[in-house]
């Protein structure tokens, strides 16, 4: 009796299947993504404040329908409008920013912020050995530069204009006769402007650079006191637009000449019924 031998089929597996499967592609893709993220972070760290705000604003609101943070569109500026009503809020925000400056403990007694009729005045006063500037020089110190750069990053976000002032004490400037306190006060204010323009504030944001020498002493009873040597940054209130209308007076918003009598003619005064909802007319001071 003949026997039929079974047919045996042997399947060979690929010798490199384990090492050259699809898993390495996933690992490589993760590595490339991580490297790209690293390069983006390094680029942002070396970019300007405006670019950092723009990128941050995109990730917070990719559709662009929220506050438009970091955008150059006019509507973005409306979120940062500083008026007399909210100037105190700006003061608190700047104080918080200044506290984060590494040398704040050394500078805190030489920084003064006050809300005035012109706007928020930030005064950086000198000490006997010099705090923000080298003595008798327009060179900004390291601590002074750190503070001005921090302020520039915050003030550059505002649509408000800035004014910068330089002041000296009454001690006469030594050296050549054609350079004195007038020149020193102006040059220090301009040096602060240049540095802050490089680190946040716009080229057209500073509208005035003033030098007062010793004509506006901080301590009049002590004209040689070091605190008289200072620079002042003024965040000015925004001026109302010409076409802006208010409800405080019934005459506002009317064409010029309406309601006025022609020159040379008297008008007869007649009693007029008072409207209970009308706003009271402003009283003279």
C-alpha positions as a printed Julia matrix, in Angstrom:
285×3 Matrix{Float64}:
   0.0     0.0    0.0
   1.52    3.23  -1.05
   1.47    6.21   1.31
   1.06    9.79   0.13
   3.54   12.14   1.73
   1.98   15.37   3.09
   2.88   18.57   1.34
   4.51   20.98   3.78
   4.56   24.7    2.89
   7.1    26.77   4.79
   6.53   30.55   4.91
   9.58   32.64   5.63
   9.26   35.91   7.48
  11.25   38.93   6.39
  14.51   39.16   8.22
  14.23   42.93   8.91
  10.53   43.28   9.64
  10.95   44.21  13.28
  13.5    46.95  12.78
  12.07   48.5    9.63
   8.36   48.63  10.29
   6.22   51.8   10.4
   6.97   52.75  14.02
  10.14   54.65  13.17
   8.18   57.04  10.99
   6.01   58.09  13.92
   9.05   58.62  16.13
  10.78   60.65  13.43
   7.7    62.82  12.88
   7.52   63.53  16.62
  11.2    64.49  16.63
  10.79   66.88  13.69
   7.73   68.49  15.32
   9.63   69.0   18.56
  12.57   70.58  16.73
  10.25   72.92  14.84
   8.6    74.0   18.11
  12.05   74.63  19.61
  13.12   76.84  16.7
   9.86   78.82  16.91
  10.39   79.45  20.63
  14.0    80.54  20.06
  12.87   82.89  17.28
  10.17   84.44  19.49
  12.63   85.03  22.32
  14.77   87.14  20.0
  11.92   88.94  18.23
  10.41   92.33  19.03
   7.64   92.89  21.54
   5.16   93.63  18.75
   5.8    90.27  17.06
   5.46   88.43  20.38
   2.12   90.14  21.01
   0.92   89.3   17.5
   1.83   85.61  17.77
   0.35   85.35  21.26
  -2.82   87.06  20.09
  -3.2    84.57  17.24
  -2.99   81.53  19.49
  -5.44   83.06  21.97
  -7.89   83.93  19.21
  -7.11   82.25  15.84
 -10.34   83.51  14.25
  -9.5    87.13  14.99
 -12.93   87.97  16.34
 -12.0    88.76  19.94
  -9.75   91.54  21.2
  -7.31   91.26  18.29
  -4.38   91.35  20.71
  -1.15   92.28  18.97
  -2.89   93.34  15.78
  -2.12   96.62  14.08
  -5.77   97.11  13.14
  -7.34  100.3   14.56
  -9.92   98.31  16.53
  -7.14   96.73  18.59
  -6.11  100.11  19.93
  -9.58  100.65  21.33
  -8.86   98.02  23.96
  -6.03  100.14  25.39
  -7.53  103.63  25.37
  -6.44  105.46  28.52
  -8.6   108.35  29.68
  -9.0   110.28  32.91
 -11.42  107.63  34.1
  -9.04  104.68  33.92
  -5.61  106.28  34.3
  -5.37  104.79  37.8
  -5.65  101.33  36.24
  -2.66  102.08  34.0
  -0.72  103.28  37.04
  -1.39  100.0   38.85
  -0.39   97.97  35.79
   2.89   99.87  35.39
   3.67   99.52  39.08
   3.2    95.77  38.72
   5.53   95.72  35.7
   8.2    97.76  37.5
   8.2    95.37  40.45
   9.35   92.62  38.09
  12.5    94.54  37.12
  15.5    92.7   38.7
  16.9    95.85  40.33
  13.52   97.09  41.64
  14.62   97.0   45.29
  17.42   99.46  44.51
  15.21  101.73  42.39
  11.88  101.76  44.24
  12.69  104.89  46.26
  13.6   106.77  43.09
  10.38  106.07  41.13
   7.3   108.24  41.58
   3.99  108.03  39.68
   1.26  110.65  39.96
  -1.91  111.31  37.96
  -1.96  114.97  36.88
  -4.09  117.18  34.65
  -1.8   116.33  31.73
  -1.77  112.57  32.28
   0.2   109.97  34.21
   3.57  111.43  35.22
   6.37  108.93  35.88
   9.4   110.55  37.51
  12.77  108.82  37.78
  14.85  110.75  40.28
  18.6   110.59  40.8
  20.52  109.85  43.96
  23.77  111.45  45.09
  25.83  108.78  43.32
  23.61  108.57  40.23
  20.8   106.06  39.68
  19.51  106.19  36.12
  22.36  108.17  34.55
  26.05  108.38  35.2
  26.87  111.54  37.14
  26.99  114.58  34.84
  26.52  112.37  31.78
  23.8   111.39  29.33
  24.84  107.7   29.48
  22.03  105.58  30.9
  23.06  103.16  33.65
  22.33   99.43  33.47
  19.57   99.62  36.09
  18.07  102.63  34.37
  18.08  100.85  31.02
  16.27   97.82  32.47
  13.52  100.01  33.88
  13.07  102.1   30.73
  12.9    98.96  28.57
  10.22   97.46  30.83
   8.19  100.68  30.65
   8.6   100.87  26.87
   7.14   97.38  26.43
   3.97   98.41  28.28
   3.59  101.99  27.0
   4.09  100.87  23.41
   0.74   99.07  23.56
  -1.13  102.32  24.16
  -2.48  104.72  21.56
  -1.69  107.59  23.95
   1.14  109.97  23.1
   4.09  110.56  25.4
   6.09  113.58  26.48
   9.58  113.35  27.99
  11.23  115.89  30.24
  14.71  116.34  31.61
  15.51  118.28  34.8
  18.68  119.17  36.68
  19.54  120.71  40.03
  20.93  124.23  40.36
  24.56  123.17  40.44
  26.35  124.52  37.4
  27.58  121.98  34.89
  31.39  121.75  35.01
  33.56  121.83  31.96
  33.19  123.75  28.71
  31.1   126.9   28.83
  28.97  126.06  25.78
  27.4   123.02  27.47
  25.33  123.4   30.63
  22.23  122.27  32.47
  19.92  123.22  29.62
  21.76  120.93  27.22
  22.17  118.16  29.81
  18.47  118.07  30.69
  17.43  117.95  27.02
  20.01  115.33  26.09
  19.02  113.02  28.95
  15.36  113.17  27.95
  16.32  112.45  24.35
  18.56  109.55  25.39
  15.61  107.99  27.22
  13.46  108.49  24.13
  15.98  106.75  21.87
  16.28  103.73  24.16
  12.53  103.33  24.61
  11.93  103.68  20.86
  14.25  100.73  20.32
  12.31   98.56  22.79
   8.6    99.1   22.32
   7.27  102.62  21.88
   6.44  103.77  18.37
   8.49  106.32  16.46
   5.59  108.8   16.4
   4.42  108.14  19.96
   6.7   110.72  21.6
   5.41  114.14  20.61
   7.55  116.32  22.9
  11.06  116.21  24.35
  11.56  118.99  26.87
  14.58  120.21  28.77
  13.94  122.48  31.77
  17.39  122.66  33.39
  16.76  123.81  37.01
  13.63  125.87  36.28
  11.2   123.31  37.74
  12.86  122.05  40.87
  11.28  119.15  42.69
  12.51  120.57  46.0
  12.64  124.34  45.75
  13.85  124.69  49.32
  16.87  122.52  48.44
  17.96  123.46  44.9
  21.06  121.24  45.08
  19.18  118.11  46.23
  19.92  115.11  43.97
  16.19  114.38  43.5
  15.93  117.57  41.44
  17.93  115.72  38.79
  15.35  113.55  37.06
  13.61  112.59  33.86
   9.83  112.54  33.6
   7.65  110.45  31.28
   4.1   111.74  30.79
   1.42  109.45  29.37
  -0.91  112.08  27.93
  -4.68  111.82  27.83
  -6.18  111.16  24.43
  -7.77  114.21  22.85
 -11.38  113.89  21.76
 -11.97  113.6   18.05
 -13.44  116.71  16.36
 -16.6   114.87  15.34
 -17.15  113.34  18.77
 -20.49  114.39  20.25
 -21.47  114.51  23.89
 -24.76  114.99  25.7
 -23.39  117.31  28.37
 -24.51  120.47  26.6
 -27.37  121.03  24.2
 -25.21  123.31  22.04
 -22.62  120.63  21.25
 -22.99  118.94  17.9
 -24.8   121.92  16.31
 -23.43  123.73  13.26
 -21.37  126.78  14.04
 -23.52  129.88  14.37
 -26.8   128.05  15.0
 -28.73  129.62  17.86
 -26.62  132.81  17.77
 -27.98  136.25  16.95
 -26.45  138.15  14.01
 -23.8   140.66  14.96
 -25.15  144.11  15.77
 -28.71  142.91  16.45
 -30.22  142.26  19.82
 -32.57  139.39  20.38
 -35.64  139.55  22.49
 -35.43  137.22  25.45
 -38.49  135.07  25.92
 -39.23  132.66  28.74
 -38.67  129.09  27.71
 -40.24  126.11  29.38
 -37.65  123.94  31.08
 -37.3   120.37  29.95
 -37.15  118.15  33.05
 -34.83  115.74  31.23
 -32.4   118.4   30.01
 -28.87  118.35  31.46
 -27.96  121.36  33.64
 -25.8   123.97  31.99
 -22.19  124.1   33.26
 -21.48  126.72  35.88
 -18.59  129.13  35.6
 -15.76  128.73  38.05
